[in-house]
Amino acid sequence: MARLQAKLTLNPSENIPLDRLRLSPANVRQVNPDREIETLAEDIARRGLLHSLNVRPILDAAGNPSGDFEIPAGGRRYRALTLLVKQKRLARDAPIPCIVKPADCGILAEDDSLAENAQREALHPLDQFRGMQAMIDKGDDVETVAANFFVTPSVVRQRLKLASVSPVLHEAYADDRIGLEQLMAFTISDDFDRQVQVFEMLAESRALAPHVIRQKLTENVVRVAEKRARFVTADAYVEAGGGIVRDLFEADGGGWLTDLALLDRLVDAKLKAEGEALLAEGWKWVATSVDLPWDALRDHREIDRDEVPMTAEEEARIAELEAEGEEIDREWSEAEEVPDDIHARVDAINAEYAAIEKRPLSFAPEEIEIAGVFVSLERDGSIRIDRGYVRPEDELVDDEEAAGDDASGTEVAPVAVADAALAAQPPENADNGEGAEELKPLPDRLFSDLTAWRTLALQDAFAQDPATAYLALLHALVLGCFYSFSKESCLQVAASRVYFSNAPSNLRDCAPAEAIDARGAEWKERLPKSDKDVWDHLLGMGDEDRALLLAHCVSVAVNAQAEIVPKYDNGRVSAHGVARRLAHSDVLARAVGLDVYAAGWRATEGAYFRSVTKPRIIADVTEARGENIAAMIDHLKKGDMAREAERLLEESDWIPACMRTPDIEGEGAAGVAHDDDAGELPAFLTDYREGGDDAAAIAAE
């Protein structure tokens, strides 16, 4: 059988001394040819030359080979090799592997140069991720890989993380069904099953936006920055066997704790340990909880307490700190730049000074025996200890009073409030056209929660308006003197703080509550320790201070909550009374210029959207942003719709109708910001609007 004649003959390869090579003017790479030559030289020094140079003989004047060669393709490699020669790491005449083409080749030298640089297929990122993973699997460490490829170790860790997601997602990435940003979002979880579950669920609804992926994968975890995690500490949680997931591609505040049951056990154990230590001080009882209930101190008497005076050593230390602080101030007050160590020292001085100034409290032993302590957590995870509160049943009574109680034989049961519909809630019906689903009123509990929040904001605004406080107080006093059955006022002037019948969780952490607490603490610090000295103290106060103090005292008596009315009348709250109370709260809100949005309330998933129906969410988003925006999320499931609604309203000052301050005619005026024709839509909504028939399938991304 005859052998087939080869049709192609490849150019020969030979080793040519480096000093016989010259750059060719035909090399097309002219812009920044020396960029990153040092990096390339280091790589050649480590692994050698991976690609031969493409060269052609240089002819002399007679047309004969001169012994030198020009390089139309491989100029960067040649520059890197000559740099190694300059660094005395390579001999001038070192043999260089070259592909030699004839000088009279029918293909131009420029053609070869352009082909080598243009006809390249970039490595798919997934192959790069897998390649780095293979190097790690074969024994290299992250730092070595980073050094070899001239990147930082964090970049290598990111690429290894991308290599570690589910093969199902790798396949989707390779097929361009998801992009790099989506793949990065999936790395937040190490659970392959959960990754695939979220991928399939979101792919079906066309909602594969990175932020939606992250939301889904972190639904059942707790941020390290959350107060329970900060109280326990991430180190203690990990030491106990808990897991933390990190997002290597986004700021995650330290990551997420994945074992909530373990976290709760650690929190409970640590709180109980704090409680045991307090019981050892002699207190009768200790109540521990993550969040101190809003009405925890209700009906509790606060026992007398005195600050422990400073010792001579503490007073001397205070003087030393003050002197050191004054010396630093004299030395650096006019300096343009102050060293970091000086700033650190000033902070240390201030911290030590504050620790000494904050005096511990002492209590009478006989009072400690009948009083207790509340232990809870502050927002920053620090422990909060409220000492010295006596429950009504623990109050000491004399023998005569006790005998009178025994003789009566009667017991007054505490008032219970049933969880029933609030008849005073304003009806809210919307005519959305034929066939539209009728909007139901807000759930009773949510309506009550929102008005509780509004009450705090109203109290805070009220406290900053002494003139209105005077007028409201006079109004309430007149009603009480001349209209004994009047229910027109929402001001509860009995000298007691308002405690909500059903307070939403974390109510103490909202901005108005913190402002009220801070203001109360400031006044408490200024007032005398004994109530016997209060009258003389008030007489010595200026008019402005007395007015502000009155405003604060009156403000905490304001109650504008829509309490849930019990099914059966208990004599304490009625629908009619609540309705009249709310009407008067609107009068006060207008007087003080209440703005709940400015006070800090936001329409978030947890605070609002999770508690309302899908039609209500659509109606609210329509009111705030317009129908075209609301249409983007009307096909989503409830959980996704709630999260997207929160995001869509981030830039809107929308608030529910029950939290708005009505105008004089009684129509809500605040919190509605249509933008059908104003401003730019988010990119994902613009894509939706321009996407034609396929756009309807795209979730809010």
C-alpha positions in Angstrom: 0.0 0.0 0.0 1.5 3.3 -1.1 2.2 5.8 1.7 0.4 9.1 1.5 2.6 12.2 0.8 2.6 14.7 3.6 1.0 18.0 2.6 2.4 20.2 5.3 6.0 20.8 6.4 6.4 22.6 9.8 9.2 25.1 10.3 12.2 23.7 12.0 13.1 24.5 15.6 16.6 25.2 16.8 18.5 26.8 19.6 19.9 30.2 18.8 22.3 32.2 21.1 20.4 35.1 22.6 23.1 37.6 21.5 22.3 36.7 17.9 18.6 37.7 18.2 17.2 41.2 17.4 13.8 42.8 17.7 12.1 43.1 14.3 10.5 46.4 13.2 7.7 44.1 11.8 6.5 43.3 15.3 3.0 44.8 15.6 3.0 45.2 19.4 4.1 48.9 19.7 1.8 50.3 22.5 3.3 49.7 25.9 5.6 46.8 24.8 7.5 46.9 28.2 4.3 46.6 30.4 4.8 44.0 33.1 8.1 42.7 31.6 9.5 42.3 35.1 6.6 39.9 36.0 7.2 37.9 32.8 11.0 37.7 33.5 10.3 36.3 37.0 8.0 33.8 35.5 10.5 32.7 32.9 13.2 32.5 35.6 11.0 30.1 37.6 9.5 27.8 35.0 11.6 28.4 31.9 10.5 29.5 28.4 7.1 27.9 27.6 6.9 29.2 24.0 9.5 29.4 21.4 10.3 32.7 19.6 9.3 33.1 16.0 12.4 34.3 14.1 13.7 34.9 10.5 17.3 35.2 9.3 18.6 38.7 8.7 20.3 38.9 5.3 23.4 41.0 4.5 23.7 43.5 1.6 24.4 40.6 -0.7 21.3 38.7 0.3 23.1 36.1 2.3 22.3 35.1 5.9 24.3 37.2 8.3 24.0 34.8 11.3 21.7 37.1 13.2 17.9 36.7 13.4 15.0 39.1 13.8 12.0 38.4 16.0 8.6 39.4 14.5 6.7 37.3 17.1 7.9 37.0 20.7 9.1 40.5 21.4 7.9 40.5 25.1 9.7 37.2 25.8 12.9 38.6 24.2 12.7 41.7 26.4 12.2 39.6 29.5 15.2 37.4 28.5 17.4 40.5 28.0 16.2 41.8 31.4 17.4 38.5 33.0 20.8 39.1 31.3 21.0 42.6 32.8 20.3 41.1 36.2 23.1 38.6 35.6 20.7 35.7 35.9 21.1 34.5 32.3 24.2 34.3 30.0 24.3 36.6 27.0 24.8 33.7 24.6 22.2 31.4 26.3 20.6 29.1 23.7 17.0 30.2 23.1 14.5 27.8 21.4 13.2 29.4 18.2 11.0 28.5 15.3 12.9 29.6 12.2 11.1 30.6 9.1 12.9 31.5 5.8 13.7 35.1 5.1 11.8 34.8 1.8 8.7 33.2 3.3 5.6 34.1 1.4 3.9 35.2 4.6 4.7 38.7 5.8 6.5 39.0 9.2 3.8 41.4 10.3 1.2 38.7 9.5 3.0 36.3 11.9 3.2 38.9 14.6 -0.4 39.8 14.3 -1.5 36.2 14.2 0.3 35.3 17.4 -1.2 38.1 19.3 -4.7 38.1 17.8 -5.5 34.4 17.4 -5.5 33.6 21.1 -8.4 32.1 23.0 -8.5 33.3 26.6 -8.7 30.7 29.3 -12.2 30.3 30.6 -12.3 31.6 34.3 -13.7 28.2 35.4 -10.6 26.5 34.0 -8.4 28.9 35.9 -10.3 28.2 39.2 -10.0 24.5 38.7 -6.4 24.8 37.8 -5.5 26.6 41.0 -7.5 24.0 42.9 -5.6 21.2 41.3 -2.3 22.8 42.3 -3.5 23.1 45.9 -4.6 19.4 45.8 -1.2 18.4 44.7 0.6 20.1 47.6 1.1 23.8 46.8 -0.2 26.2 49.4 -2.2 29.4 48.8 0.8 31.7 49.3 2.9 29.7 46.8 0.2 29.8 44.2 -0.3 33.5 44.8 3.5 34.2 44.4 3.7 32.1 41.3 0.9 34.0 39.6 1.8 37.4 41.0 -1.6 37.9 42.8 -2.4 38.3 46.4 -3.4 35.3 48.6 -6.9 36.7 49.0 -7.4 36.5 45.2 -6.3 32.9 45.2 -8.7 32.1 48.1 -11.5 33.8 46.1 -10.8 31.7 43.0 -10.5 28.5 45.1 -13.9 29.4 46.7 -15.4 29.7 43.2 -13.9 26.3 42.4 -15.5 24.7 45.4 -19.2 25.3 44.6 -21.5 22.6 43.3 -20.6 21.0 39.9 -24.2 21.8 38.9 -23.4 25.5 39.2 -20.1 25.1 37.4 -21.9 23.5 34.5 -24.4 26.4 34.5 -21.5 28.9 34.5 -19.7 27.1 31.7 -22.9 27.1 29.6 -23.5 30.8 30.3 -26.7 30.2 32.1 -25.3 32.1 35.1 -22.6 34.8 35.2 -19.6 35.3 37.4 -21.4 37.5 39.8 -24.1 34.9 40.4 -21.4 32.2 40.9 -19.7 34.4 43.4 -23.0 34.8 45.3 -23.4 31.0 45.6 -20.1 30.7 47.4 -21.7 32.1 50.5 -23.0 28.6 51.3 -20.9 25.4 51.5 -24.0 23.2 51.3 -24.2 21.8 47.7 -27.8 20.7 48.1 -28.9 24.1 49.3 -26.9 25.8 46.4 -28.7 23.6 43.8 -32.1 24.1 45.5 -31.8 27.8 45.4 -30.4 27.8 41.9 -33.3 25.7 40.6 -35.9 27.7 42.5 -34.6 31.1 41.3 -33.9 29.9 37.7 -37.5 28.9 37.4 -38.7 32.4 38.3 -35.9 34.1 36.4 -34.8 35.8 39.6 -31.1 34.9 39.6 -29.9 38.3 40.8 -26.8 38.1 43.0 -28.5 39.9 45.9 -31.5 37.5 45.7 -29.2 34.5 45.8 -27.4 35.8 48.9 -30.7 36.6 50.6 -32.0 33.0 50.0 -28.8 31.4 51.2 -28.7 33.5 54.4 -32.3 33.2 55.4 -31.7 30.9 58.4 -28.4 32.3 59.6 -27.4 35.2 62.0 -24.8 37.9 61.2 -21.7 38.0 63.4 -22.6 41.6 64.0 -26.0 40.7 65.6 -26.1 41.3 69.3 -26.5 37.7 70.3 -23.4 36.8 68.3 -21.4 39.7 69.7 -22.5 38.8 73.2 -21.3 35.2 72.9 -18.4 36.1 70.6 -17.6 34.3 67.3 -14.6 32.6 68.8 -16.6 31.0 71.6 -19.3 30.0 69.1 -16.7 28.3 66.8 -15.0 26.7 69.7 -18.3 25.1 70.7 -18.6 23.6 67.2 -20.5 26.2 65.3 -19.9 27.1 61.7 -19.4 30.5 60.1 -19.9 31.2 56.4 -18.1 34.1 54.8 -18.7 36.0 51.6 -15.2 36.5 50.1 -16.6 38.9 47.5 -18.8 41.3 49.5 -18.5 43.1 52.8 -20.2 40.7 55.2 -19.5 42.2 58.6 -17.6 39.1 59.8 -19.9 36.5 58.2 -22.9 34.5 59.3 -23.4 32.0 62.1 -25.1 28.9 60.7 -26.1 27.0 63.9 -28.9 29.0 65.5 -29.8 26.4 68.1 -26.2 26.3 69.3 -26.1 30.1 69.4 -29.2 30.3 71.5 -27.9 27.7 73.9 -24.7 29.6 74.3 -26.6 32.9 74.8 -28.9 31.3 77.4 -26.0 29.7 79.3 -24.0 32.9 79.4 -27.0 35.0 80.5 -27.8 32.4 83.2 -24.2 32.6 84.4 -24.5 36.4 84.7 -27.7 35.8 86.6 -26.1 33.4 89.0 -23.3 35.9 89.7 -26.0 38.6 90.5 -27.9 36.2 92.8 -24.7 35.8 94.7 -24.9 39.5 95.5 -28.0 38.8 97.6 -30.8 39.7 95.2 -34.1 37.9 95.6 -34.5 37.1 91.9 -32.9 37.7 88.5 -34.8 37.8 85.2 -32.7 37.2 82.1 -33.7 37.7 78.5 -32.1 38.8 75.2 -34.5 41.7 74.8 -35.8 43.5 77.9 -39.6 43.6 77.4 -41.0 47.1 77.0 -43.2 46.8 80.1 -40.7 44.8 82.2 -40.4 47.5 84.8 -44.1 48.1 85.0 -45.5 48.0 88.5 -42.0 47.6 89.9 -40.8 49.9 92.6 -37.2 51.2 92.1 -35.4 51.0 95.4 -33.1 53.8 96.7 -29.5 53.6 95.6 -26.3 55.6 96.3 -23.1 56.0 94.3 -20.0 54.4 95.9 -17.7 57.4 96.6 -14.3 57.4 95.0 -11.3 56.1 97.0 -8.2 58.3 97.5 -6.4 56.2 94.9 -9.2 56.7 92.4 -9.2 60.5 92.9 -5.4 60.5 92.5 -5.7 58.6 89.3 -8.3 60.9 88.0 -6.0 63.9 88.6 -3.1 62.1 86.8 -5.3 61.4 83.8 -6.5 65.0 83.6 -2.9 66.2 83.9 -1.7 63.9 81.1 -4.6 64.9 78.9 -3.9 68.6 79.4 -0.2 68.0 78.6 -1.1 66.2 75.3 -3.5 68.9 74.4 -0.8 71.6 74.9 1.8 69.7 72.9 -0.4 68.7 69.9 -3.3 71.2 69.8 -1.7 73.2 67.0 0.0 70.3 65.1 -1.3 69.7 61.5 -0.9 65.9 61.9 -1.2 63.9 65.2 0.5 60.5 65.3 -1.8 57.4 65.6 -0.2 56.5 68.9 -1.1 59.9 70.4 -4.8 59.4 69.3 -4.7 55.9 70.8 -3.4 57.3 74.1 -6.1 60.0 74.2 -8.7 57.3 73.7 -7.2 55.2 76.4 -7.2 58.1 78.8 -10.8 58.9 78.1 -11.9 55.3 78.5 -10.1 54.9 81.8 -11.5 58.2 83.0 -15.0 57.3 82.1 -14.7 53.9 83.8 -13.7 55.6 87.1 -16.3 58.3 86.8 -19.1 55.7 86.3 -19.6 54.9 89.9 -21.0 51.5 91.1 -24.2 51.7 93.1 -24.8 50.6 96.7 -28.2 49.4 98.0 -29.5 48.9 101.5 -29.2 45.1 102.5 -32.8 44.9 103.6 -33.9 46.3 100.2 -31.7 43.8 98.3 -33.4 41.0 100.1 -36.8 41.8 98.5 -35.6 43.3 95.1 -34.4 41.8 91.9 -32.4 42.4 88.8 -33.2 42.4 85.0 -30.4 41.2 82.7 -30.6 41.7 79.0 -28.5 42.6 76.0 -27.8 46.0 74.4 -27.8 46.5 70.6 -24.0 46.2 70.6 -24.0 42.9 72.4 -22.9 44.3 75.8 -24.7 43.2 78.9 -27.4 45.4 80.4 -28.0 45.1 84.1 -30.9 46.9 85.8 -30.6 46.4 89.6 -33.0 47.2 92.3 -36.7 46.6 91.4 -39.3 45.3 93.8 -42.3 43.3 92.5 -45.7 44.3 94.0 -46.0 40.9 95.7 -42.6 41.3 97.4 -43.4 44.6 99.1 -43.1 44.5 102.9 -46.3 45.3 104.7 -46.9 45.8 108.4 -49.0 43.4 110.5 -52.1 45.6 110.6 -52.2 46.0 106.8 -51.6 42.3 106.3 -54.4 41.4 108.7 -56.7 43.7 106.7 -55.9 41.9 103.5 -56.5 38.6 105.1 -59.9 39.7 106.4 -61.1 40.9 103.1 -60.7 37.6 101.4 -60.8 39.2 98.0 -58.3 39.1 95.2 -58.1 41.4 92.2 -57.2 39.5 89.1 -54.9 41.2 86.6 -56.6 42.6 83.6 -56.2 40.4 80.5 -56.5 41.7 77.0 -57.7 39.3 74.3 -56.2 39.2 70.9 -59.1 40.3 68.8 -59.9 42.5 65.9 -59.4 46.2 66.3 -62.7 47.8 65.4 -61.2 51.2 65.4 -58.9 50.5 62.5 -59.8 52.8 59.5 -61.3 50.8 56.6 -58.9 50.6 53.6 -60.5 49.5 50.3 -59.0 50.1 47.0 -60.7 50.1 43.6 -58.1 48.6 41.4 -60.5 47.9 38.5 -62.8 45.1 37.5 -61.6 41.7 38.7 -59.0 43.2 41.1 -58.6 41.5 44.5 -60.1 43.6 47.2 -57.5 44.9 49.7 -58.1 43.7 53.3 -57.3 46.0 56.2 -53.9 45.6 57.8 -53.7 42.7 60.3 -54.7 43.8 63.8 -51.3 43.0 65.3 -49.4 44.8 62.6 -51.7 47.8 62.9 -51.1 47.9 66.6 -47.3 47.4 66.2 -47.1 50.3 63.7 -49.0 52.7 65.9 -46.8 51.7 68.8 -43.8 52.7 66.7 -45.6 55.9 65.8 -46.3 56.6 69.4 -42.6 56.6 70.3 -41.9 58.9 67.4 -44.7 61.2 68.5 -43.4 61.1 72.1 -39.9 62.0 70.9 -41.2 64.9 68.7 -43.5 66.0 71.6 -40.5 66.2 74.0 -38.8 68.6 71.7 -41.7 71.0 71.5 -42.3 72.5 75.1 -45.0 74.9 73.9 -47.2 72.2 72.6 -46.5 70.1 75.7 -47.8 73.0 77.9 -50.9 73.3 75.8 -51.5 69.6 75.7 -51.1 69.4 79.5 -53.5 72.3 80.0 -56.0 70.7 77.6 -55.9 67.4 79.4 -56.3 69.1 82.8 -59.3 71.1 81.6 -60.9 67.9 80.3 -60.4 66.2 83.6 -61.8 69.1 85.6 -64.8 70.0 83.6 -65.5 67.0 81.4 -65.0 64.0 83.6 -66.3 61.5 81.0 -64.4 63.0 78.1 -62.2 60.6 76.0 -60.9 63.3 73.6 -57.3 63.3 74.7 -54.6 60.8 74.0 -52.5 62.3 76.8 -52.4 60.1 79.9 -51.6 62.6 82.6 -51.5 60.2 85.5 -47.8 60.4 86.3 -46.9 57.1 84.8 -45.0 56.0 81.7 -47.0 54.5 78.9 -46.6 50.7 78.6 -47.9 49.2 75.3 -50.4 46.4 75.7 -48.5 44.4 73.0 -45.1 45.8 72.2 -43.3 44.6 69.0 -40.0 42.9 69.5 -36.9 45.1 69.6 -38.9 48.2 70.2 -36.3 49.5 72.6 -33.7 49.5 69.8 -35.5 52.0 67.6 -34.3 55.5 67.2 -37.1 57.3 69.1 -36.8 54.9 72.0 -33.1 55.4 72.3 -33.5 59.2 72.2 -36.2 59.0 74.9 -34.1 56.8 77.1 -31.0 59.0 76.6 -33.0 62.1 77.5 -34.5 60.4 80.6 -31.1 59.3 81.7 -29.7 62.8 81.4 -32.6 64.3 83.5 -32.2 61.5 86.1 -28.5 62.4 86.4 -29.4 66.1 87.0 -32.2 65.6 89.5 -31.4 65.1 93.2 -31.1 61.6 94.6 -33.9 62.0 97.2 -37.4 62.9 96.2 -37.5 65.2 99.3 -35.2 67.6 97.5 -37.0 67.7 94.1 -39.2 70.7 94.9 -36.4 72.9 96.0 -34.3 71.7 93.0 -37.2 72.6 90.6 -37.5 76.0 92.2 -33.8 76.6 91.4 -34.1 75.6 87.8 -34.4 78.2 85.0 -37.6 78.5 82.9 -36.1 76.8 79.9 -34.9 73.8 81.9 -38.3 73.5 83.6 -40.1 73.7 80.3 -37.9 71.0 78.8 -38.3 68.8 81.8 -42.1 69.2 81.7 -42.0 68.4 78.0 -40.1 65.1 78.7 -42.4 64.1 81.5 -45.5 64.8 79.5 -44.1 63.1 76.4 -43.7 59.7 77.9 -47.4 59.8 78.9 -48.5 60.1 75.3 -50.3 57.0 74.1 -51.2 56.8 70.4 -51.2 53.0 70.0 -54.1 51.3 68.4 -54.5 48.7 71.1 -56.2 45.5 70.1 -59.7 45.6 71.4 -60.8 42.5 73.4 -63.7 40.5 72.1 -65.5 41.0 75.4 -65.5 44.3 77.2 -63.1 44.4 80.1 -63.7 48.0 81.1 -60.2 49.0 80.3 -60.2 49.7 76.5 -62.9 50.1 73.9 -63.0 50.6 70.2 -64.6 54.0 70.7 -62.0 55.1 73.2 -59.2 53.9 70.9 -60.6 55.7 67.9 -61.0 59.0 69.9 -57.4 58.6 71.2 -56.0 58.1 67.7 -58.0 61.2 66.4 -56.4 63.3 69.1 -52.9 61.9 68.4 -53.3 63.3 64.9 -53.9 66.7 66.4 -50.7 66.5 68.4 -48.7 65.1 65.5 -49.7 68.1 63.4 -48.8 70.5 66.2 -45.3 69.0 66.7 -44.7 68.4 62.9 -44.3 64.6 63.4 -42.4 62.9 60.6 -42.2 59.2 61.2 -39.9 58.6 58.3 -37.4 61.3 59.5 -37.7 59.7 63.0 -36.1 56.5 61.5 -38.9 54.1 60.6 -38.4 52.2 57.3 -40.7 49.8 55.4 -38.6 46.7 55.8 -39.4 43.1 55.3 -39.3 42.3 59.0 -41.0 45.4 60.3 -43.8 45.5 57.7 -44.0 43.6 54.4 -43.7 40.1 56.0 -46.9 40.8 57.9 -49.2 41.9 55.0 -50.7 40.2 52.1 -49.3 40.1 48.5 -52.1 42.5 47.2 -51.2 44.9 50.0 -47.5 44.8 49.1 -48.4 45.5 45.4 -50.7 48.4 46.5 -48.1 49.9 48.7 -45.3 49.7 46.1 -47.7 51.2 43.5 -48.5 54.1 45.9 -44.8 54.7 46.6 -43.2 54.1 43.2 -46.0 53.7 40.6 -47.6 50.9 38.7 -44.7 50.2 36.4 -42.4 49.5 39.3 -45.0 47.4 41.2 -45.5 45.3 38.0 -42.0 44.1 38.3 -42.6 42.0 41.4 -46.3 41.0 41.1 -45.4 37.4 40.0 -43.0 36.7 42.8 -43.6 34.5 45.8 -44.5 36.1 49.1 -41.0 36.0 50.7 -39.2 37.2 47.6 -41.9 39.9 47.0 -41.4 41.2 50.6 -37.6 41.5 50.2 -37.9 43.1 46.8 -40.5 45.6 48.1 -38.1 46.6 50.9 -35.3 47.2 48.3 -37.6 49.1 45.9 -38.7 51.5 48.7 -35.2 52.1 50.1 -35.1 55.5 48.3 -38.7 56.3 49.0 -40.1 58.1 52.1 -43.2 56.0 52.0 -44.9 55.0 55.2 -48.2 53.2 55.9 -51.3 55.4 56.2 -51.7 54.7 59.9 -48.3 56.2 60.6 -48.8 59.4 58.6 -49.6 62.8 60.0 -52.9 63.8 58.4 -53.4 67.3 57.1 -56.1 69.6 58.5 -58.8 68.0 56.3 -57.8 64.6 57.6 -56.2 63.2 54.5 -52.8 61.5 54.8 -50.1 63.7 53.3 -46.8 62.1 54.2 -44.9 59.2 52.8 -46.2 59.0 49.2 -43.7 59.5 46.4 -44.8 58.5 43.0 -42.1 58.5 40.4 -43.7 57.2 37.2 -42.3 60.2 35.3 -39.4 61.3 37.5 -36.0 59.9 38.0 -34.3 56.9 36.5 -35.5 53.3 37.1 -33.0 50.8 38.4 -31.1 48.9 35.8 -33.0 45.7 36.3 -36.3 47.4 35.8 -35.1 49.3 32.7 -34.0 45.9 31.3 -37.5 44.5 32.1 -39.3 47.4 30.4 -37.2 47.1 27.3 -37.2 43.3 27.1 -40.4 42.8 25.2 -42.4 39.6 25.6 -39.6 37.8 27.6 -39.4 40.6 30.2 -42.5 39.4 32.0 -40.6 36.4 33.2 -37.8 38.3 34.8 -38.0 38.7 38.6 -36.9 41.9 40.3 -33.1 41.5 39.9 
